[in-house]
Amino acid sequence: MKQLWGKVSLKGQVMLFTSLIVILSLLILSLFVAYNQSKNTKDNLAEKVQISASHIAYNTLIQDSLLVGETNQELIDYVELVREENDFLYIVVMDNQKIRFTHPDREKIGQTFVGSDAEEVLEGEKYTSEDIGTLGPSMRAFHPVWDQQGNQIGAVSVGIATKSIQEAVLENQIILIMITVISLILGLIGAWYLANRMKKTLNGMEPKEIALAVQERNSMLEAVNDGMLAINNTGEVLLANDTAQQFLRRTGYQGQFEHTPIDLIWPELKLQEAIKTKSTALHELIKRGDVETIVTRVPIYVNNQCVGALATFNERSQLNDLMRQLIGAEVYAHSLRSETHEFMNKLHIIQAMVETESYEELKDYIADISERYHLKTASAASQVGQLVEDVSIAHYLAKRIGWMEQMGVNVHVQSGIPWPSMNTEFIDTWVTVIGNTCDNAWEAMKHKEHKNLTLTLKQVGGVLRYVIEDNGIGFSASEQQVLISSKKGDHGYGIANIKKKIQLLNGTLDILSEKDKGTIITVHIPYTERS
């Protein structure tokens, strides 16, 4: 049954439910009205025959005939006229012995009234009842007849056929049935119209498709690494994905998100400006507390009307880290291409010398290559491969050292147990540490005549140690807070960014500096095979 119901379209379900509701409502209403109509019809007819019996009972013609003790033609004609005008089954005038003075069948005049319900009227009661007489089943009204002194001299019985009552009830119910059918048809038309409107509003999608689309939308939003905030045209938040919520809670907001004005959550975002100006703002730098973010704001349109705005954002430090990784990868790839090209050129030269049998020149060329190789390996950059097993970090560090050597820095590298290969999280952190510390060291030394830099990379007891020592300008104790705070510019966030990264890996940062003598920065990060 459930499977069959699941195959019914939304339009069919709406029409079916609406039709059932209309049918049930009309059925209950019809039964109630039919019952009331039947009861009211019977009551009205009973009241009619009772009133008629009362009028006849007080007629002087009736009273005179009963006092005389015999009927006459005038009485019979009068009663028959009243009966025909009111469509009664019979009107019987009887004396106290129940002898009929009038009857539609003239042969029954003078005979005893038939029925067990006539006893009470001879005792002065007036009432209605249902019984079977000589003319069939009927509803009968009884009324006593009194003389001028108040003595009962007879009674009047007025009857209406039960069949006539049923016909009257049926006539009213036919009208009710017609009204019910018309109402049902109108209800079905309304259900069809409502189903079409709902289908159009839902873009022709079925409930299962809507539920699946919502689940897919939520999954995609949560899978996006960017923070996302969407508002309606009144400025209330409609959407805040998990990344956005975590960022905002981490930077101080602890309230609700949905249906909360955006100005209470992040006033600096100015997301409502995208609705007012209906313009797109790309890659704006906006602060949230002490954290800088790169934000893109766009208006949201539905049927060519601006109904809200959407903002996507990332922390600037994350983008800088990503850029640094891309630069490291680019440097690595470029280095491989250069070395491959250089190696192929040397092979071509050697091949040409062999083919021309220029063995003396070949001997001198190989000796020259060997000498240049030894000079190259004497450089600090060439020693990095022995200090770090991870290729990405090794090449990134080698290029940074090589650049500093080209800029006139005397770089000395020392090591113990080499660093192992690492996962992406550790590589990202070490790229941030190496990039920022080398940039800071160069900034500190670039105006000095003699530039000396010492790098120490060791692995001690499951802890990776990184020490960088320069002979730059250094800084005093009062200047340390400036160094630790975010340093804006092309080189990222400096020491503050390093601290943020290594704290996520339970690392530590130590700084030792003296004005005009230099700085030593030491970083320790625990590392095991499991991590």
N, C-alpha and C positions, 0 to 999 in steps of 0.2 A: 504493500500500500504506500509506504514512504517512497519507494523507488518510483512508483507511478506518479505520485504527487510531485516528486522532484522534477519530472519531465514536463510538467505544466508550466507554461510561460508566465511571466509576471502579469501580463495583461489578462491571461486566463484566470489566474489566481485572484486578482482584484475583482474581476467580473463575477467570479463564482462566490467569493466571500460577500461582496455587496449584494448580489442577488439573494443569497441565503438570508442575509440580515433583513432585506426588504420583505422577502416571503414570510419569514417568521414573524416579523413585526405586523404585517398585514393579516396573517393568519390569526394571531392572538387578538388583534383589534377587531377582526371580523367576527370571531367567536363571541367576543364580549358584546359587540354591537348587536349581533344576531340574537343573543340571549335577551338583551334589553328590549330589542324591538318586539320579540315574541311576547315577552311579559307585558310590555306596554300595550301591545295590540289587544291582548286578552283583557287587560285591565280596562282599556278604553271601551271595548265592546260590552264588558260586564257593566260598566258604568252607564253605557247607553241604554241597555235593556232595563236596568234598574230605574233610571230616570223615566223611561217610557212607561214602565209598570206603575210608577208613582203617579204620573199624570193621568193615566187611565183610571186608577183607583179613586181619584178625587172627582171624576167626571159625574155630573148629576144624572146623566142618562144611565150610567152603570148602577149608581146607587138606587135609582127608582126601580129598575128592573129587578134588583135583588130584593128590595122591600116588597115588591108585588109577588115575587117568587116564581116568575116565568120570564122567558126571553121574548124578544120581538124582532121584527125585521129591521127596524131602525137601528137597534143595538148591533145586530149582526153586520149590517152594512157599514156602520161607523167603525167597528173594530177591524173589519176586513180592509177598509181604506187605510187605516193607520198601519196595518201590517204590511200592505203592499208598498206604501210610501217609504217605510224604513227597512224593507227587505228582511222582515223577521220570518222565522220558520212558522211561528204560531203566536196568537194572543188568545188566551183562555180566561174567561170570566166564570168563576164557580161560586156556588153557595157554600155554607158551612158543612154540607154533606159531600162536598167535592163533585156536585153535579154540574156539568159543563153548561153554560149559557151561550158560549160562542166557541167556534173551532173552524179552522180552514176547511176541514172535511165535514159538511153539514150533517152527514149521517151519524157523526159522533156527538152531535149536540144532544144533550139530555143524558149522556152516558157519564160514568164516573171518571174523574181525572186519573191518568195512569202515572205512577211514579211514587217511589218511597220517600221522596224529598219534600212532599207537600204537607207534612204533619205540622211542622213548626209554624207555618204561615197561619194556620187556623188557630194558633195560640197567640196571634198578634205580632209575630216576628216578621221582619222584612230582610231578605238575604238573596244571595245567588248561589247556584250549585250547578253541577254537571251530572246529567243522568240520561237514561234512554227511555224515550216515550214512544207513542204510537207512530210518530213521524221519524224516528231514529234518534241517534245521540245528539244532544244539544246542550247549550249553556242556558240556564233558566233563571229568571229573576222573579221573585215572589214578593207581593205586597198585599197586606190586608186591606179590606174595604170596611169603613165605619159609617154608621148613620149619623144624623144630627145630634143624637144624644151620646155618641161615642161608643155605641155597641157594635161589635163586629158582626157584619151581615154576610160576609163572603171574602173572596180573595181574587187577585189577578196574577196570572203567570204569563210572562213574556219570554219566548224562547228564540234563540238564534242557532242555526245549525253549526255543529262542530266543524263540518266541512267548510263552511263559509269563513270560520275563524282561521282555519289552516290556509285557505286561499289568500286571505288578507296578510297573514304572516309571510307566506311564500312570495307574494307580490313585493313586500318590503325587502325581503332577503334577496330577491332577484336584482333589485336596484342596488343593494349593498354589494352583491357579487360583481355587478358591472363596474361599480366604483373601484372595487378591489383590483379587478383585472386592469383597468385603466391605470391605476396607481402602480401596479406591478410593471406594466409596460414602460411607464415613465421612469420607474426605478432602474429597469434594465438599461434604458437609454442613458440615464445618468451614470450608471456603473460603467458602461462602454466609454462614455466621454471621459470619466475620471481615469480609467485605465489608460486611455490614449494620452491624456495629459501627463500622467505619472511616467509613462514610457518615454515621452518626449523630454520631460525634465531630467530623466536619468540617462539621456542620450542613447536610448534604445538598449541599455545594458540590463541584464538579468541580475537578481540578487547575488547569485554565486559569483558572477563576473565582477560585481561591485566589491564584494568581500575580498575576492582575490586581488583586485586592483589596489584596494586599501592596504592589504598585507604586503604586496609587492612594493608599494610606495613607501611604507614604513621601513621595510627591509633595505631599500635603496638609500633612504635618507640616513639610516643608522650606519650603512656601509661607507658613506662618504666621510672622508677624513676632515673635510672643511666644516667649520661651524656654519649653521644655517639658521636664520631667523626670518620669519614671515609675519606681516601684520595686515590687518584689514584696513579699509579706508577711514576708520575711526581711530586707528593707532593701537588697537589691541592685538596682542600676540596670538597668532593662529598656529604657528609651528615653531618649535625649537628642538632641533635634533639633539642626540645624546652628546655629541662633541660640543655644541654650543652651551648646553646646560652644564656640563662639567667645567668648561672654561669660566662661565659666569659665576658658578658657585666657588670655584677656586680663587676668583678675584673679588669675592665679597658678597655677591647677591645670594640670599638664602630663601627667597619667597617662591610663590607660584609663578608659572610661566603663561599657561593658556589663559586668554581673556584678561591679561594684565596689561595696562598701558606700557608701551615700550619706553616711554620717558622715565618710568619708575625703575626699569631694569637697567637700561643703558642709555642715558640721555645724550651722551657724546656721539652716539651712532647717527642721530638725526635722520632716521629712516623715513620719517614722514615727509622729508623734503623731496624724496623720490616720487611721492604721490602728488605733491603740490606742483612741482616743476615738470613732472612726467619725463624726467631725463635720467640717463644712466650715468653713474659715477664709477669709474674703474680704478682699482688699486690705490685707494686713498689710505693715508696713514692716520689712524685714529687710536688714541690711547684709551685703555681701560685700566684705571688706577695707574700703576707703574709699568704696565705691560703695553707695548705698542703692537698694533695689529694692522694688517693690510686688508682693507675692506672693499668689496664691490657691491654697489646698490643698484637695483633695477626695479622699475615699476612692473606690476602684474596686471595683465589685461584679460578680460573675459568679454566676448562679444563686442570688442572695440571700446570697452569701457574700463577705465583704471579702477580696479577694485582693491588694490593693496600694493605692497612692496616687499621685495626679498633682498636680504643681505647675506652674502657669504664672506667668511673671513678666516684668516690664519694668523697665528702669532708671527711677528716679523723674525723672531729668532729661528723658528722652524724653517722659514723660507731661506734665511741666510745659511742655515746648516745644509739645506738641500742644495743650494747654490754652491756651497763649498765642496760638497760631495761630487757634484757634477763637474766642477772645475778639476777636482782630483782625478776623476775618471777620464776627463778630456786630456789632462796632462799625461796620464798613464798611456792612453791610446796613442797620443801624438808621439810619445817616447818610443813605443813599440814600432810605429810606422817609420820613425827616423832611423832606429837601429836596424830594422829590416832592410830599409833602402840602402843604408850604408854598408850592410853586410853583403847585399847583392852586388853593389858597385865593386867591392873588394874582390868578390868572386870573379866578376867579369875581367878585372885587371889581371888577376892571377892566371885566368884561363888564356888571356891574350899573350901573356909572357911565356906560358908553356907552349902555346902553338907556334910562337916565333922563336922558340928555343933561346930566349933571353934569360938564361939562368942566373947570370951575375946580377942583372937588374932585379930578378925575382928574389934572389937572396937578400939584396939590400932592402927591397920593399917589405919582405916579411920581418926583417930586423926592425924596420921603422915602425911597423904595426905593433910589434912586441913592446918597443920602447914607449910608444904612445899609450898602450894598454896599462903598462906599469905606472905611468904618470897619472892616468885616469883613476886607477885603483888606489892611488895614494890620497885621492880626495876623500873628504869626510862623507860626501854623498854616496860614494861607492861602497862604503862600509855598512850602510843601513840594512842591506839584505842579510847581513850576518846578525843583526840585532833584532830583526822582526821577521817572523816567518810568514805573517799575513802579507800577501802581495799588494793589496790595495793600500794599506797603511805604509808599507815599505816604499812604494813608488811615490806616494804623496809626500812623505817625509823627505825622501831623496831630492825631489824637485824643490821643496822649500829650502833645504840646505844648499842645493846647487845655486839657487837664485841668490841666497845671501852671500855665498862665496863670490859670485860674480859682482856683487855690490861691495866687495872689499872686506867682508867679515871673515875673520879667522875662526872657523868652526872646528871644535874638537868634540869627538863622540867617544863615549865610554859605555861599557856594558858588562853584564854578568850573564845570567841565563837568558837566552833570547825570548822575546815575547812570542806566544803561540798564535795560531790562526784563530780568528774570533767570529762571532756572529754579527749580524747587521747592527744591532743596538750598540755593541761595544765599538764597532768601527765608526759609527756615527759620532759617538761621544769622543773618541780619541782624535778624530778629524777636527772636531770643535776645539779640543784642548790644544792640539798642535798648531792649528791655524791661528787662534787668538794669541797664544803665548809668543809665537814667532813674530806676529805683527806687532805686539807690544814691545818685544825686545828690539826689533828694528827701529820702531819709533823712538825708543830710549837711546839708541846708539848712533843714529844716522848722522848726527852732527859732531861725533867724536872722531878724532884723527885715527886712533887705533881701536878697532872694533873686535872684541873677543866674545865668543859665545861657546858655552860648554853644554852638551846634551848628554844626559844619562838615562839609559833605558834598561831596566832590570826586572827580573821576576824573582821575588823573594817570598817564600812560604805561601804561595797561592795569591800573592798580591802583586799587581803590576805597578812599578814605580817609574815615574817620569819626572826628571829634574832638568830645568833649564836655567842657566846662570849667565847673566850678561854684565858688561861693565858700563852700562848706560848711566843716565842721569840719576836713576833711583828716585826715591821719594821719602819724605819725612812721615812720621806717625800721623800727623794731622792730615796729610794728603792721602792716606790709605783709604779713607772712606770714599774719596772721589774716585779712586781706582776701582774699588769694589762696586760702586754704583754703575748703572748702565752708561756705557760710553757710546754716544751716537757717532755715526759716520760710516765710512766704507768698510770698516773692519768689524762691524757687528757690535756686540755688547760687552766685549772685554771679559774681565774677571768675573763679573756678575753672571754672564752667560755660562762660563765654565762651571761655576759653583752650582748653578741650576742643573746642569747636565750630570755632573758626577754624583750629586746627592741622590738622583734616581737610581744609581747603582751602588749606593752605600759607600761612596768614595769620600776622600778628604782632600782639602786644599790648604797648603801652608805657604805663607809669603814672608820672606825675610829681605828687607831692603834698607839701604843707607843712602842718604842724600849724596849725590855726586860720586858714588862708589859702585853702584850697581844693585841688581835685584836677583834673588833666587826664589823660584817658584817650584814647589814640590807637590805632585799629585799622586795619590795612592788609590787604586781601585781594586777591590777583591775580584779574583777570577779563578774559577775552577772549570773542569771539563763539563760539568753539568750546566753551569751558567753560560 
